[in-house]
Every structure is written in structure tokens, then in C-alpha cells.
Amino acid sequence: MVLKIFNKWSIVLLIGIILLLLQYTSSDSNQAKEQLVNIPSQQCTLKLGWTDWPPYLEPGKEGPKGFQIEFVQWITKEMGCDVTYHKRTWEENLKAIENGDIDFLGRASKFSEREMYAHFSEPYRDDMLALMVRENNKHNYTAESLIELLDKGFIIGVLRGGYFGEEVEAIRQNPKYAKNFIQYSLENDILIALDEKLIDGIFEAPFTIDSAKRQTVFKHQFEKLPIKILIGQLHFMFSKKTTSEEMVKNFNLAMATVKRSKAYKEHWFWTMIL
């Protein structure tokens, strides 16, 4: 008899615990949803500025494709927002953010000058680049530092409007090295200049160059020097003229949700490179 009563109360207690857990889970889920600020439907179409940068961003049959496009689509879907795509050069995209012609773009470094006209998301990856040269030319550029290399007359092609970390930017501000840096509007043009021997090297990731080879035939192969440049953390950058801090908060919450998802964690690119 005692055993039957005990079993009866054990079942009641177990059911009670299950109901409490269900209530807590439901409450927690609702609370997470409530964290997202409601955005009026007319504000929920975001204009994304982009430029060729394989494998992150590149032309596709039905608009741009690539790892960063996929990441943006996951995030905006979580937000319940649509995205339209607007192709420009990197420098034009920065101007479009400042003027409010587009709403946001990715792969942006955060610093005070840009913060005057843009909001920034939480960082989504670190960016480190190698100094790439034409293959079989590596032995011509023996140097232990970037300064030593530049002092020998080394010419580097850089993206107009690009940011290459505090160390490189400090060097670029020095009039002594002004002639060592040549600016280009498109990243593919920088690779072509390197291939045509118009410059000696570029800052880039080897896997990005491998992707560019699918679009352009180069005469030379490229290899990296033992000089790496840490640019720092990259963010999504939002125009202050068209987006609010609440919108960026929404974006950050959605991005955090995506990063916890199984699809994100199992995606080889994000786990290995980001």
C-alpha cells in the first residue's frame, strides 16, 4: 500500500517537473523572441552594398553569391527582413553608406572616422592577410619587416578606400612611403597589376586569390612572403542615415542566433576560416 502511494506521488511529482520545464522553455523562447525590436514592415528591406571578393562575394546567375552573402541571408531571414543587392566599388560603397544610398555592407573595419557616419555590428570574424608576390620571386624580397621591404623600393597595390590595420595605415601616412602604395578601385585589378609586374606585391589571403583564378586567367602563380598583416576584427557597417541603433541591435541578436545554429557550426568555411 505504501509502495502504491509512493509510486502515485512520484508520478504526480514527475508530471509537475515536466510542466515546469515546459513552461520555463516556452517562457525562455518567448523572452528571446521579445528581445528582437519590432521593425515596421516598410523598414524591413535592407540594401546591401557589395563588390567582387571571391569566395565571400561574387556574381551569380540570380544575383551575388558567396560565403558572406549566405551569412547575410541567414541573419536577415532570422530578422524577418528582405535584402536587395547593390554592386559598387569598395570606395563607392563607403560613400553610399555615408550618404544613405545603401543600408549596410560587410567586411568593414571599425575606427573613429567611420563611426561619424556609420553604426557597426558586433565583430563576425578576424582578418589576417599575407603579403603575396609572384611565384619564384620570393628570394628577391628578403626582409624581416614591412618597413625594411619598403625601404628597398617594394611597391604594394592596395584597394582604394581600404583599411589594412594600424601598423600599415601608420606607414601609409608617412610621406616617405607614399610612392610605395598604388591604389586601385577593384581587387581583381590589383591582382592583374601584380600579374603584369606593375607592382611587386599585394595584401591578400591565399584562398581569395585561388578563388579569383576561377574568374581571371593569370600568367603567373602567386606565393606569400613570411610577413603577415593583422587587420583586426571585421564588422557589418550600417548607414546612420537609414538605420537605427535598434536595427543594429536586432541584427546582432539575429547574428548571435545564427552562430548558435547547427548549420553555422557545421559549415566548413565559417568554422575553419572565420
N, C-alpha and C positions, 0 to 999 in steps of 0.2 A: 504493500500500500504506500509506504513512504517512498519507494522507488518510483511508483507511478506518479505521485505528486511532484517529485523532484524532476522527472522527465517532462511533465506538463509545464512546470515553471521554467525549465531550461529552454523549451521550445518558445514560450512567450518572450523570454529574455532575448533569445536569438533573433526573433522577428522584430523586436524593438530596436535592437542594434542595427539590423539591416535597414529599417525605416529611417533611422537617424542618419546612417551613412548615405542613403539615397537623397535625403533632404539636404545634407551638407554638400554633396556633389552637385545637386541641382542649384543650390544657393551659390556655390563657388563658380559654376558655369555662368549663371546669370550675372554674377558680380563682374566676371571677366568681360562679358558682353557689354555691360553697362559702362565699363571703363572707356570704351570707344565713344568719342564725342559724336553725337548725331550731326551729319553733314547734310544740308539741304541738297536735294537731287540735282539742282542746276549747277551746284559746285562740285559735283562728283564725277566730272570728266576732266582728267588731268592731261595736260600737254607735256609730253616728254621730248626733250631735245636729245639728239643722238648724232654721232658721226662714226664712220667706219673705224672699227678697232677689233678685228677678229682675234680670238674667238668670242669676245664679250659681246660685240655689236657688229653686225654685218648685214648686207642686203639679203632678203629672202624673196620668195615668189609672192608672198602675201604681206609684205612689209618687212621690217627688220627682224632679225633672229639673232640668237646667241645666248650665252650664259647669263649675261646681265639682263637681257630682255625677259628671259624666262623668270629670273628672280623678281623683276618688277611686276610681272604678270601674277605671280603667286601672291605678292604683297597687296597689290591693288584689288585682286579678287577677294582677299580676306577683308579688305576695307569696304567692299561693295562698290568700287569705283571703276569706271572705264578709262582707257588710255588712248590718246591719239599720238602719232609719232611724227616728229618734225626734224628732218635732216638738215644739218648745217655744219660748218667747220666748228672746231672747238672754240675758237675766238668769237665766232658769231653766236654760238650757244651762250657763252658768258654774257655777251651784250643783251641777248634775248631774255636772260634771267633778270638782268638789271632793269630792262625796260618793261618787263611783264609780258613779253610776247610768247614765252613758254612758261610752264609752271615749275618744272623740275628737270634735273639731269643727274646722272650718276658719276662715279669715279672722280669726285671733287675733293680736293684738299681744303681744309678749313684754316683760314687765317683772317686777321683783323680787317684787311681791305675788303675782302669778300663779305664779311659779316655786316658791312654797312648796308648792303642791299639784298642779302640772302639769309634765310634760315638754313640750318643744317640738321640732318637726321643724326641718329646715333651712328658711329662708325660701323661699316659692314665688312671691311677686310683691311689688312695691312698691304702696303705696296712697296716692293723692293725690286729695283731694276739692276740689270747688269750693263756694263759698257761693252757694246758689241762692235766688232770690226770685221773686215773682210777676211775670209779664211786664208791661212798661210801668211798673214801679215802680223800675226801676234808677236813674233820675235822682233818686229820693228818698233814695238811700243813697250819697252821695258821701263817701268816706273813703279814706285811703291805707293804713289798717291796721285790724285787727280791733278793737283797743282803742279806736280813735277811733270806730268804728261803735257799739260797746257803750256808750261814754260818751254817745252821742246817744239811748240808750234802745232800741237794736235788740234784739229778742227772738229767740233761736235755739232750735229744737226739736232735742233730742238723744235718742239711744237709751239707755234705762236700762241701765247696766252697760257701755256702750260706751266706747271709748278713742279719743281724737282727736289724739294726738300730744302731745309735751312742751309745745309752746307753748300749745295750747288748754287742756290739763289744768292748767297753772300758772295760767291765767286763771280757770278754774273753781274753783280752790282759794281764790281771793281773795274774801272775803266781800262786797266791794264789787260784784262781778258775779254774785252768787248768783241774783238775780232776772232776770238776762238769759238764763238757761238753763232751759228747761222739759223735763222728762224724759217719754218715752213708752215703752211696752213693746213696741210693734210699729212697724216702719219705715213701713208703709203709713199708720198713724195719724198719723205726723209729717207726711206729705205731705197728708193730709186737713186737718190743722190749719193748714198753710200755705195750702191752697186756701180754707179758711173764714176766713182772716185772723185766726186766733187767735195766730199767731206771724208774724214777719217773714221768717225765712229758715231754711235747713237746710244741713248739710254733706252733700253727696252728689255722685255722679258723674252727669253729664247722661245717659249711656246707661242708667244704672239707672232714672232717672225715666222715660225713654222706654219701658222695659220694663214699669214699674209701670202705665203708662197702658193697657196691654192688659188689666189686671185691674180697674182702677177708672176711672170717668169723672170727670174733674175739670172744674170751671168755668173754671179759668184755665190758661194755659200758664205755663211757668217759664223763667227765664233766669238766667245766672250773673253774679255780680259779679266784678271783677278781683282777687279775694282768694282765693288757693289755700292749702289746708292739706295739708302733707305729714305723713301719719300715720307713715310708715315702712314697714318690711317686715312682711308677714303670714306667719303660720306655721300649721301644724296643731298643735293643743293636745291633749295626752293626759293622762288621769287617772292620777296616781301610784298610786291605789288599785287600779287594774285592769290597768295596762300597765307593762312594764319598759323599762329603757333599751335592752335588746336588741331589743325590739319596735320601738321608735322608730328604732333603727339600721337594722333591716330595712326600715322604711317609707322612710327616707331613701335607702337603696340602690335600692329599687324606684322611687322618685320620680326619681332620677337616671337610671335606665334608661329610664323613660317619656320624660323630657325629651330623650333622645338619639334617640327613635324618629321615624320618618318621619311618622307620624300626628300626633304632637305638633307637630313643626316646621311642618307644612303647615296646621295648624288656625288659621284666621284670628284667632280670639279670643285664643288664647294668644300668638301672635306679635305682634299689634298692640296689645293692651291690657296683657297681663302683662309 
